[in-house]
Amino acid sequence: MRPTLRRYAFLLMFAAVLAMPSCQINPYTGRSQLMLLDRQTELALGSQAYQEQLAQEESKITYDPVYLEPVQRIAQRLSRQMESGWGEIPPPGFQWEVHVIDDPKTANAWALPGGKIAVYTGLFPVCKDEHGLAVVLGHEIMHAVLRHGNERISQGMLTGVGTEVLAAALGRENEEKKKMLQAAIGLGASVGLLLPYSRKGETEADEFGLYLAARAGYDPREGIEVWRRMEQAGAAGVPEFLSTHPSHGTRIQNMQTWMPKALQSFEQSERQPNQPLPAPGHARRVAPPPAPANCLAPVAVNRQVVDGIELAQFQLHTQCAVYVDRVDVQGPDAATTVEAGSGIPGNEERFVMIRRTNGGGVPRGRYTLRFKGAVDGRPWEEVLQFDLR
C-alpha cells in the first residue's frame, strides 16, 4: 500500500472506531473505561503478540515438569475459577495457555488478552512458593480480564498515535510501533501520557488478583509477603510518580485494606496445598511436544495489479495461531523469498504476494510456499502448493 493510501486507511480506521460506543462500565470494578477495540480485535492482538514473544524466547522455554507443572497447576486453577463466573458476571471465555521461560535474570510474568500467560523463573525466588506465585498470576490474569490493554490502546487512539500504531501492527509494517502496541496490551510499560491510567489499572489488578487467588484456594496473605520481598529486592527502585506501578509500600498498604474481604473468600474456598518453587536456571532439557502439522490451509490464488506491477496473490487460512518467520517460494519463475516475521492468530485469512524476480507478469504454473517459524515457541515448518492459472 502506498504511503498516501496508508495514511487514508489510518484516518478511516480512526473515524470508524470513534463512531463506536466509546465508554463501557467495567462489570468488576464499576469504573467507566474507554474501549475502542472490539473483542475480536483485542483477542487477535493478544494471540499475535503471544506467538511473536514466544518465538523470541524459544531457546529459554522449558518443558521440565519440575518447573512447568506447578505453574500449569496454578494457572489452570485460576483460569477455571475465572471461567466459573464471578457472581452474576459471565466468564471471559478465554482460550487459556501458559508457558514457563527459564530466565533467572527476569523476575516477570504477563497475561495477554485471551488468557495467554508466560512466567519467567526469575520470579520464583520472589514468590518463594505456589501461593505467592498464585497472587502474582492472579494480578496478571486480571489485567487481561479487566481489559486494561484495550483501555491503554483506546487512550492512545484519542491522541492520534494509537490508531497509527494499531494499523501498523496489524499490517506488520513497523517493528517499533508493533513493540509499542505489545507494550500496551501487557508485554511492557512506557513512561508518558498514559501513566496515571496505568497506575489505576495496576491497583485494580492487585485488588481483583488478590480476590481471584483467594477464591481459588490460595492464601492471599502471601501477596503481602511477596511485595515485601519485592521491596527488599528492588530497594533502589524509581519513585512512584515515575513508575507505571504503585510503590511497594503503597501496594502493601492496599492489600492490608483488601485482606478481610480476600480472607473471607479464602475461608470459603477449597484450600490448595503449598509447595516451594524450584530455584531458577536449572531446568533440564526436555523435548517439547511436536508442533501441529496442519496449521495452514490454501484458500485461493489470483492475480493482482499493484502500482502497475502484476502480482500473484496466494490466500490462506490459519487453523492455529502461528509465528511466521519467513516464506520461501519456488515456482516457474526464479526462486523468491517473502519476508514475514509476524505472529498470526488462528482462524484468520492471510495473503502472500509474489512478484516476478525480473519484472513483468507472474508466469502460470505451480508454486510451492514453504513457511518457517514457530507455534507456541516450538519450531514449525509447513508447505502449501498453489496452481496459478
Contacts in CASP RR format, 6 or more apart in sequence:
PFRMAT RR
TARGET T0000
AUTHOR 0000-0000-0000
METHOD contacts of the structure
MODEL  1
MRPTLRRYAFLLMFAAVLAMPSCQINPYTGRSQLMLLDRQTELALGSQAY
QEQLAQEESKITYDPVYLEPVQRIAQRLSRQMESGWGEIPPPGFQWEVHV
IDDPKTANAWALPGGKIAVYTGLFPVCKDEHGLAVVLGHEIMHAVLRHGN
ERISQGMLTGVGTEVLAAALGRENEEKKKMLQAAIGLGASVGLLLPYSRK
GETEADEFGLYLAARAGYDPREGIEVWRRMEQAGAAGVPEFLSTHPSHGT
RIQNMQTWMPKALQSFEQSERQPNQPLPAPGHARRVAPPPAPANCLAPVA
VNRQVVDGIELAQFQLHTQCAVYVDRVDVQGPDAATTVEAGSGIPGNEER
FVMIRRTNGGGVPRGRYTLRFKGAVDGRPWEEVLQFDLR
1 9 0 8 1.000
2 307 0 8 1.000
6 167 0 8 1.000
6 173 0 8 1.000
9 167 0 8 1.000
10 163 0 8 1.000
10 164 0 8 1.000
10 167 0 8 1.000
13 163 0 8 1.000
13 166 0 8 1.000
13 167 0 8 1.000
14 157 0 8 1.000
14 160 0 8 1.000
14 163 0 8 1.000
17 36 0 8 1.000
17 37 0 8 1.000
17 154 0 8 1.000
17 157 0 8 1.000
17 163 0 8 1.000
18 36 0 8 1.000
18 157 0 8 1.000
20 36 0 8 1.000
20 38 0 8 1.000
22 34 0 8 1.000
22 35 0 8 1.000
22 36 0 8 1.000
22 154 0 8 1.000
23 32 0 8 1.000
23 33 0 8 1.000
23 34 0 8 1.000
23 35 0 8 1.000
24 32 0 8 1.000
24 33 0 8 1.000
24 35 0 8 1.000
25 31 0 8 1.000
25 32 0 8 1.000
25 33 0 8 1.000
26 32 0 8 1.000
26 33 0 8 1.000
26 146 0 8 1.000
26 147 0 8 1.000
27 89 0 8 1.000
28 86 0 8 1.000
28 89 0 8 1.000
28 142 0 8 1.000
28 145 0 8 1.000
28 146 0 8 1.000
28 204 0 8 1.000
28 208 0 8 1.000
29 146 0 8 1.000
29 204 0 8 1.000
29 208 0 8 1.000
31 200 0 8 1.000
31 204 0 8 1.000
33 147 0 8 1.000
33 150 0 8 1.000
33 151 0 8 1.000
33 154 0 8 1.000
34 151 0 8 1.000
34 154 0 8 1.000
34 155 0 8 1.000
34 158 0 8 1.000
35 147 0 8 1.000
35 150 0 8 1.000
35 151 0 8 1.000
35 154 0 8 1.000
36 150 0 8 1.000
36 153 0 8 1.000
36 154 0 8 1.000
36 157 0 8 1.000
37 45 0 8 1.000
37 150 0 8 1.000
37 153 0 8 1.000
37 154 0 8 1.000
37 166 0 8 1.000
42 113 0 8 1.000
42 147 0 8 1.000
42 149 0 8 1.000
42 150 0 8 1.000
42 185 0 8 1.000
43 113 0 8 1.000
43 114 0 8 1.000
43 345 0 8 1.000
44 345 0 8 1.000
44 348 0 8 1.000
45 113 0 8 1.000
45 169 0 8 1.000
45 170 0 8 1.000
45 181 0 8 1.000
45 185 0 8 1.000
46 112 0 8 1.000
46 113 0 8 1.000
46 114 0 8 1.000
46 116 0 8 1.000
46 185 0 8 1.000
46 345 0 8 1.000
47 112 0 8 1.000
47 114 0 8 1.000
47 116 0 8 1.000
47 321 0 8 1.000
47 343 0 8 1.000
47 345 0 8 1.000
47 346 0 8 1.000
48 169 0 8 1.000
48 321 0 8 1.000
48 342 0 8 1.000
48 343 0 8 1.000
48 344 0 8 1.000
48 345 0 8 1.000
49 112 0 8 1.000
49 116 0 8 1.000
49 181 0 8 1.000
49 182 0 8 1.000
49 185 0 8 1.000
49 186 0 8 1.000
49 187 0 8 1.000
49 343 0 8 1.000
50 97 0 8 1.000
50 112 0 8 1.000
50 116 0 8 1.000
50 118 0 8 1.000
50 321 0 8 1.000
51 321 0 8 1.000
51 322 0 8 1.000
51 323 0 8 1.000
51 343 0 8 1.000
51 344 0 8 1.000
51 345 0 8 1.000
51 374 0 8 1.000
51 375 0 8 1.000
51 376 0 8 1.000
51 377 0 8 1.000
52 178 0 8 1.000
52 182 0 8 1.000
52 323 0 8 1.000
52 341 0 8 1.000
52 342 0 8 1.000
52 343 0 8 1.000
53 118 0 8 1.000
53 182 0 8 1.000
53 187 0 8 1.000
54 61 0 8 1.000
54 99 0 8 1.000
54 118 0 8 1.000
54 323 0 8 1.000
54 374 0 8 1.000
54 376 0 8 1.000
54 377 0 8 1.000
55 323 0 8 1.000
55 325 0 8 1.000
55 343 0 8 1.000
55 373 0 8 1.000
55 374 0 8 1.000
55 377 0 8 1.000
57 99 0 8 1.000
57 101 0 8 1.000
57 103 0 8 1.000
57 118 0 8 1.000
57 377 0 8 1.000
58 374 0 8 1.000
58 377 0 8 1.000
58 378 0 8 1.000
58 379 0 8 1.000
60 101 0 8 1.000
60 102 0 8 1.000
60 103 0 8 1.000
61 99 0 8 1.000
61 100 0 8 1.000
61 101 0 8 1.000
61 102 0 8 1.000
61 288 0 8 1.000
61 377 0 8 1.000
62 68 0 8 1.000
62 100 0 8 1.000
62 101 0 8 1.000
62 102 0 8 1.000
62 121 0 8 1.000
62 283 0 8 1.000
62 286 0 8 1.000
63 286 0 8 1.000
63 287 0 8 1.000
63 288 0 8 1.000
63 289 0 8 1.000
64 102 0 8 1.000
64 283 0 8 1.000
64 284 0 8 1.000
64 285 0 8 1.000
64 286 0 8 1.000
65 286 0 8 1.000
66 278 0 8 1.000
66 283 0 8 1.000
66 284 0 8 1.000
67 100 0 8 1.000
67 102 0 8 1.000
67 121 0 8 1.000
67 278 0 8 1.000
67 283 0 8 1.000
68 100 0 8 1.000
70 130 0 8 1.000
70 133 0 8 1.000
70 275 0 8 1.000
70 277 0 8 1.000
70 278 0 8 1.000
71 98 0 8 1.000
71 100 0 8 1.000
71 119 0 8 1.000
71 133 0 8 1.000
72 98 0 8 1.000
73 130 0 8 1.000
74 130 0 8 1.000
74 133 0 8 1.000
74 134 0 8 1.000
74 137 0 8 1.000
74 218 0 8 1.000
75 96 0 8 1.000
75 98 0 8 1.000
75 117 0 8 1.000
75 119 0 8 1.000
75 137 0 8 1.000
76 96 0 8 1.000
76 98 0 8 1.000
77 134 0 8 1.000
77 216 0 8 1.000
77 217 0 8 1.000
77 218 0 8 1.000
77 272 0 8 1.000
78 134 0 8 1.000
78 137 0 8 1.000
78 138 0 8 1.000
78 141 0 8 1.000
78 212 0 8 1.000
78 213 0 8 1.000
78 216 0 8 1.000
79 94 0 8 1.000
79 96 0 8 1.000
79 115 0 8 1.000
79 141 0 8 1.000
80 216 0 8 1.000
81 212 0 8 1.000
81 215 0 8 1.000
81 216 0 8 1.000
82 91 0 8 1.000
82 92 0 8 1.000
82 94 0 8 1.000
82 141 0 8 1.000
82 145 0 8 1.000
82 212 0 8 1.000
83 91 0 8 1.000
83 92 0 8 1.000
83 93 0 8 1.000
83 94 0 8 1.000
84 91 0 8 1.000
85 91 0 8 1.000
92 114 0 8 1.000
92 115 0 8 1.000
92 144 0 8 1.000
92 145 0 8 1.000
94 114 0 8 1.000
94 115 0 8 1.000
94 144 0 8 1.000
95 114 0 8 1.000
95 115 0 8 1.000
96 114 0 8 1.000
96 115 0 8 1.000
96 116 0 8 1.000
96 117 0 8 1.000
97 115 0 8 1.000
97 116 0 8 1.000
97 117 0 8 1.000
97 376 0 8 1.000
98 117 0 8 1.000
98 118 0 8 1.000
98 119 0 8 1.000
99 117 0 8 1.000
99 118 0 8 1.000
99 119 0 8 1.000
99 376 0 8 1.000
99 377 0 8 1.000
100 118 0 8 1.000
100 119 0 8 1.000
100 120 0 8 1.000
100 121 0 8 1.000
101 118 0 8 1.000
101 119 0 8 1.000
101 120 0 8 1.000
101 121 0 8 1.000
102 120 0 8 1.000
102 121 0 8 1.000
102 280 0 8 1.000
102 281 0 8 1.000
102 283 0 8 1.000
103 120 0 8 1.000
103 121 0 8 1.000
103 122 0 8 1.000
103 280 0 8 1.000
103 281 0 8 1.000
104 121 0 8 1.000
104 122 0 8 1.000
104 280 0 8 1.000
104 281 0 8 1.000
105 122 0 8 1.000
106 120 0 8 1.000
106 122 0 8 1.000
106 123 0 8 1.000
107 120 0 8 1.000
107 122 0 8 1.000
107 123 0 8 1.000
107 125 0 8 1.000
107 126 0 8 1.000
107 233 0 8 1.000
108 120 0 8 1.000
108 122 0 8 1.000
108 123 0 8 1.000
109 117 0 8 1.000
109 118 0 8 1.000
109 119 0 8 1.000
109 120 0 8 1.000
109 123 0 8 1.000
109 136 0 8 1.000
109 137 0 8 1.000
109 140 0 8 1.000
110 117 0 8 1.000
110 118 0 8 1.000
110 140 0 8 1.000
110 143 0 8 1.000
110 186 0 8 1.000
110 187 0 8 1.000
110 188 0 8 1.000
111 117 0 8 1.000
111 137 0 8 1.000
111 140 0 8 1.000
111 141 0 8 1.000
111 143 0 8 1.000
111 144 0 8 1.000
111 186 0 8 1.000
112 144 0 8 1.000
112 185 0 8 1.000
112 186 0 8 1.000
112 187 0 8 1.000
113 144 0 8 1.000
113 147 0 8 1.000
113 149 0 8 1.000
113 150 0 8 1.000
113 185 0 8 1.000
114 144 0 8 1.000
115 141 0 8 1.000
115 144 0 8 1.000
116 144 0 8 1.000
117 137 0 8 1.000
117 140 0 8 1.000
117 141 0 8 1.000
119 133 0 8 1.000
119 137 0 8 1.000
121 278 0 8 1.000
121 280 0 8 1.000
121 281 0 8 1.000
121 283 0 8 1.000
122 280 0 8 1.000
123 133 0 8 1.000
123 136 0 8 1.000
124 133 0 8 1.000
124 277 0 8 1.000
124 278 0 8 1.000
124 279 0 8 1.000
124 280 0 8 1.000
125 229 0 8 1.000
125 277 0 8 1.000
125 279 0 8 1.000
125 280 0 8 1.000
126 226 0 8 1.000
126 229 0 8 1.000
126 230 0 8 1.000
126 233 0 8 1.000
127 133 0 8 1.000
127 135 0 8 1.000
127 136 0 8 1.000
127 226 0 8 1.000
127 277 0 8 1.000
128 225 0 8 1.000
128 226 0 8 1.000
128 229 0 8 1.000
128 276 0 8 1.000
128 277 0 8 1.000
129 222 0 8 1.000
129 274 0 8 1.000
129 275 0 8 1.000
129 276 0 8 1.000
129 277 0 8 1.000
130 218 0 8 1.000
130 272 0 8 1.000
130 273 0 8 1.000
130 274 0 8 1.000
130 275 0 8 1.000
130 277 0 8 1.000
131 213 0 8 1.000
131 218 0 8 1.000
131 219 0 8 1.000
131 222 0 8 1.000
131 272 0 8 1.000
131 274 0 8 1.000
132 213 0 8 1.000
132 218 0 8 1.000
132 222 0 8 1.000
132 223 0 8 1.000
132 225 0 8 1.000
132 226 0 8 1.000
133 277 0 8 1.000
134 213 0 8 1.000
134 216 0 8 1.000
134 217 0 8 1.000
134 218 0 8 1.000
134 222 0 8 1.000
134 272 0 8 1.000
135 209 0 8 1.000
135 210 0 8 1.000
135 213 0 8 1.000
135 218 0 8 1.000
135 220 0 8 1.000
135 222 0 8 1.000
135 223 0 8 1.000
135 226 0 8 1.000
136 223 0 8 1.000
136 226 0 8 1.000
137 213 0 8 1.000
138 205 0 8 1.000
138 209 0 8 1.000
138 210 0 8 1.000
138 212 0 8 1.000
138 213 0 8 1.000
139 205 0 8 1.000
139 206 0 8 1.000
139 209 0 8 1.000
139 210 0 8 1.000
140 205 0 8 1.000
141 209 0 8 1.000
141 212 0 8 1.000
142 204 0 8 1.000
142 205 0 8 1.000
142 208 0 8 1.000
142 209 0 8 1.000
142 212 0 8 1.000
143 149 0 8 1.000
143 186 0 8 1.000
143 201 0 8 1.000
143 205 0 8 1.000
145 208 0 8 1.000
146 201 0 8 1.000
146 204 0 8 1.000
146 205 0 8 1.000
146 208 0 8 1.000
148 186 0 8 1.000
148 198 0 8 1.000
148 201 0 8 1.000
148 204 0 8 1.000
148 205 0 8 1.000
149 184 0 8 1.000
149 185 0 8 1.000
149 186 0 8 1.000
150 185 0 8 1.000
151 197 0 8 1.000
151 201 0 8 1.000
152 184 0 8 1.000
152 185 0 8 1.000
152 194 0 8 1.000
152 197 0 8 1.000
152 198 0 8 1.000
153 162 0 8 1.000
153 165 0 8 1.000
153 166 0 8 1.000
153 181 0 8 1.000
153 184 0 8 1.000
153 185 0 8 1.000
155 193 0 8 1.000
155 194 0 8 1.000
155 197 0 8 1.000
156 162 0 8 1.000
156 163 0 8 1.000
156 165 0 8 1.000
156 184 0 8 1.000
156 193 0 8 1.000
156 194 0 8 1.000
157 163 0 8 1.000
157 166 0 8 1.000
159 193 0 8 1.000
162 181 0 8 1.000
164 177 0 8 1.000
165 177 0 8 1.000
165 180 0 8 1.000
165 181 0 8 1.000
165 184 0 8 1.000
166 181 0 8 1.000
168 174 0 8 1.000
168 177 0 8 1.000
168 178 0 8 1.000
168 181 0 8 1.000
169 177 0 8 1.000
169 178 0 8 1.000
169 181 0 8 1.000
169 182 0 8 1.000
171 342 0 8 1.000
172 178 0 8 1.000
172 340 0 8 1.000
172 341 0 8 1.000
172 342 0 8 1.000
172 343 0 8 1.000
180 190 0 8 1.000
182 188 0 8 1.000
183 189 0 8 1.000
183 190 0 8 1.000
189 198 0 8 1.000
189 244 0 8 1.000
189 245 0 8 1.000
190 244 0 8 1.000
191 242 0 8 1.000
191 244 0 8 1.000
195 244 0 8 1.000
198 244 0 8 1.000
198 245 0 8 1.000
199 243 0 8 1.000
199 244 0 8 1.000
199 245 0 8 1.000
199 246 0 8 1.000
202 244 0 8 1.000
202 245 0 8 1.000
202 246 0 8 1.000
203 246 0 8 1.000
203 254 0 8 1.000
206 246 0 8 1.000
206 251 0 8 1.000
206 254 0 8 1.000
206 255 0 8 1.000
207 254 0 8 1.000
207 258 0 8 1.000
210 220 0 8 1.000
210 223 0 8 1.000
210 255 0 8 1.000
210 258 0 8 1.000
210 259 0 8 1.000
210 262 0 8 1.000
211 220 0 8 1.000
211 258 0 8 1.000
211 261 0 8 1.000
211 262 0 8 1.000
211 265 0 8 1.000
213 220 0 8 1.000
213 223 0 8 1.000
213 262 0 8 1.000
214 220 0 8 1.000
214 262 0 8 1.000
214 263 0 8 1.000
214 265 0 8 1.000
214 266 0 8 1.000
214 269 0 8 1.000
215 265 0 8 1.000
215 266 0 8 1.000
215 269 0 8 1.000
216 269 0 8 1.000
216 272 0 8 1.000
217 266 0 8 1.000
217 269 0 8 1.000
217 270 0 8 1.000
217 271 0 8 1.000
217 272 0 8 1.000
218 266 0 8 1.000
218 272 0 8 1.000
218 274 0 8 1.000
219 266 0 8 1.000
219 274 0 8 1.000
220 255 0 8 1.000
220 259 0 8 1.000
220 262 0 8 1.000
220 263 0 8 1.000
220 265 0 8 1.000
220 266 0 8 1.000
221 259 0 8 1.000
221 263 0 8 1.000
223 255 0 8 1.000
224 252 0 8 1.000
224 255 0 8 1.000
224 256 0 8 1.000
224 259 0 8 1.000
227 248 0 8 1.000
227 249 0 8 1.000
227 251 0 8 1.000
227 252 0 8 1.000
227 255 0 8 1.000
228 248 0 8 1.000
228 252 0 8 1.000
230 248 0 8 1.000
231 248 0 8 1.000
231 249 0 8 1.000
231 252 0 8 1.000
234 248 0 8 1.000
239 247 0 8 1.000
240 246 0 8 1.000
240 247 0 8 1.000
240 250 0 8 1.000
245 251 0 8 1.000
246 254 0 8 1.000
288 377 0 8 1.000
288 378 0 8 1.000
289 378 0 8 1.000
290 378 0 8 1.000
291 374 0 8 1.000
291 375 0 8 1.000
291 376 0 8 1.000
291 378 0 8 1.000
291 379 0 8 1.000
291 380 0 8 1.000
292 319 0 8 1.000
292 320 0 8 1.000
292 375 0 8 1.000
292 380 0 8 1.000
293 382 0 8 1.000
294 319 0 8 1.000
294 382 0 8 1.000
295 318 0 8 1.000
295 319 0 8 1.000
295 320 0 8 1.000
295 322 0 8 1.000
295 375 0 8 1.000
295 380 0 8 1.000
295 382 0 8 1.000
296 316 0 8 1.000
296 317 0 8 1.000
296 318 0 8 1.000
296 319 0 8 1.000
296 322 0 8 1.000
296 371 0 8 1.000
296 382 0 8 1.000
296 384 0 8 1.000
297 316 0 8 1.000
297 317 0 8 1.000
297 319 0 8 1.000
297 384 0 8 1.000
298 314 0 8 1.000
298 315 0 8 1.000
298 316 0 8 1.000
298 317 0 8 1.000
298 384 0 8 1.000
298 385 0 8 1.000
298 386 0 8 1.000
299 315 0 8 1.000
299 316 0 8 1.000
299 317 0 8 1.000
299 349 0 8 1.000
300 315 0 8 1.000
301 312 0 8 1.000
301 313 0 8 1.000
301 314 0 8 1.000
301 315 0 8 1.000
301 367 0 8 1.000
301 386 0 8 1.000
301 387 0 8 1.000
301 388 0 8 1.000
302 312 0 8 1.000
302 313 0 8 1.000
302 315 0 8 1.000
303 310 0 8 1.000
303 311 0 8 1.000
303 312 0 8 1.000
303 313 0 8 1.000
303 362 0 8 1.000
303 388 0 8 1.000
304 310 0 8 1.000
304 311 0 8 1.000
304 312 0 8 1.000
304 313 0 8 1.000
304 353 0 8 1.000
305 311 0 8 1.000
306 353 0 8 1.000
309 355 0 8 1.000
309 359 0 8 1.000
309 360 0 8 1.000
310 355 0 8 1.000
310 356 0 8 1.000
310 360 0 8 1.000
310 361 0 8 1.000
310 362 0 8 1.000
311 353 0 8 1.000
311 354 0 8 1.000
311 355 0 8 1.000
311 362 0 8 1.000
312 353 0 8 1.000
312 354 0 8 1.000
312 355 0 8 1.000
312 362 0 8 1.000
312 367 0 8 1.000
312 388 0 8 1.000
313 351 0 8 1.000
313 352 0 8 1.000
313 353 0 8 1.000
313 354 0 8 1.000
314 351 0 8 1.000
314 352 0 8 1.000
314 353 0 8 1.000
314 354 0 8 1.000
314 367 0 8 1.000
314 369 0 8 1.000
314 384 0 8 1.000
314 386 0 8 1.000
315 349 0 8 1.000
315 350 0 8 1.000
315 351 0 8 1.000
316 349 0 8 1.000
316 350 0 8 1.000
316 351 0 8 1.000
316 352 0 8 1.000
316 384 0 8 1.000
317 347 0 8 1.000
317 348 0 8 1.000
317 349 0 8 1.000
317 350 0 8 1.000
318 344 0 8 1.000
318 345 0 8 1.000
318 346 0 8 1.000
318 347 0 8 1.000
318 348 0 8 1.000
318 349 0 8 1.000
318 350 0 8 1.000
319 346 0 8 1.000
319 347 0 8 1.000
320 346 0 8 1.000
320 375 0 8 1.000
321 343 0 8 1.000
321 344 0 8 1.000
321 345 0 8 1.000
321 346 0 8 1.000
321 375 0 8 1.000
321 376 0 8 1.000
322 343 0 8 1.000
322 344 0 8 1.000
322 346 0 8 1.000
322 371 0 8 1.000
322 373 0 8 1.000
322 374 0 8 1.000
322 375 0 8 1.000
322 380 0 8 1.000
323 341 0 8 1.000
323 342 0 8 1.000
323 343 0 8 1.000
323 344 0 8 1.000
323 373 0 8 1.000
323 374 0 8 1.000
323 375 0 8 1.000
323 377 0 8 1.000
323 380 0 8 1.000
324 340 0 8 1.000
324 341 0 8 1.000
324 342 0 8 1.000
324 343 0 8 1.000
324 344 0 8 1.000
324 371 0 8 1.000
324 372 0 8 1.000
324 373 0 8 1.000
325 340 0 8 1.000
325 341 0 8 1.000
325 372 0 8 1.000
325 373 0 8 1.000
325 374 0 8 1.000
326 337 0 8 1.000
326 338 0 8 1.000
326 339 0 8 1.000
326 340 0 8 1.000
326 341 0 8 1.000
326 371 0 8 1.000
326 372 0 8 1.000
326 373 0 8 1.000
327 337 0 8 1.000
327 338 0 8 1.000
327 339 0 8 1.000
327 340 0 8 1.000
327 352 0 8 1.000
327 369 0 8 1.000
327 370 0 8 1.000
327 371 0 8 1.000
327 372 0 8 1.000
328 335 0 8 1.000
328 337 0 8 1.000
328 338 0 8 1.000
328 369 0 8 1.000
328 370 0 8 1.000
328 372 0 8 1.000
329 335 0 8 1.000
329 336 0 8 1.000
329 337 0 8 1.000
329 338 0 8 1.000
329 352 0 8 1.000
329 354 0 8 1.000
329 367 0 8 1.000
329 368 0 8 1.000
329 369 0 8 1.000
329 370 0 8 1.000
330 367 0 8 1.000
330 368 0 8 1.000
330 370 0 8 1.000
331 365 0 8 1.000
331 366 0 8 1.000
331 367 0 8 1.000
331 368 0 8 1.000
332 363 0 8 1.000
332 364 0 8 1.000
332 365 0 8 1.000
332 366 0 8 1.000
332 367 0 8 1.000
333 356 0 8 1.000
333 357 0 8 1.000
333 358 0 8 1.000
333 362 0 8 1.000
333 363 0 8 1.000
334 357 0 8 1.000
334 358 0 8 1.000
336 354 0 8 1.000
336 355 0 8 1.000
336 357 0 8 1.000
338 352 0 8 1.000
338 353 0 8 1.000
338 354 0 8 1.000
340 371 0 8 1.000
344 350 0 8 1.000
352 369 0 8 1.000
354 362 0 8 1.000
354 367 0 8 1.000
355 362 0 8 1.000
356 362 0 8 1.000
356 363 0 8 1.000
362 388 0 8 1.000
363 388 0 8 1.000
364 388 0 8 1.000
364 389 0 8 1.000
365 387 0 8 1.000
365 388 0 8 1.000
365 389 0 8 1.000
366 385 0 8 1.000
366 386 0 8 1.000
366 387 0 8 1.000
366 388 0 8 1.000
367 385 0 8 1.000
367 386 0 8 1.000
367 387 0 8 1.000
367 388 0 8 1.000
368 383 0 8 1.000
368 384 0 8 1.000
368 385 0 8 1.000
369 383 0 8 1.000
369 384 0 8 1.000
369 385 0 8 1.000
369 386 0 8 1.000
370 381 0 8 1.000
370 382 0 8 1.000
370 383 0 8 1.000
371 380 0 8 1.000
371 381 0 8 1.000
371 382 0 8 1.000
371 383 0 8 1.000
371 384 0 8 1.000
372 380 0 8 1.000
372 381 0 8 1.000
373 379 0 8 1.000
373 380 0 8 1.000
373 381 0 8 1.000
374 380 0 8 1.000
END
